[in-house]
């Protein structure tokens, strides 16, 4: 069965069964998907971006508000 066919069949499942399938699939993956540098390059890029443009950041209050807390 091709991936496209599998996806189409899975989408026909009731919501609870799709959720169970998604859980099983996610649990079958490694606990941590590792970058070559463990994300260091991305962290440095974001830090550099924030240093160059502090207005691009947001406060903890804004983050909590956006999360609905």
Secondary structure, DSSP 4 states (H G I P E B T S, - for coil): --HHHHHHHHHTS-HHHHHHHHHHHHHTS-SS---TTTTHHHHHHHHHHHHH-GGG---HHHHHHHTT-
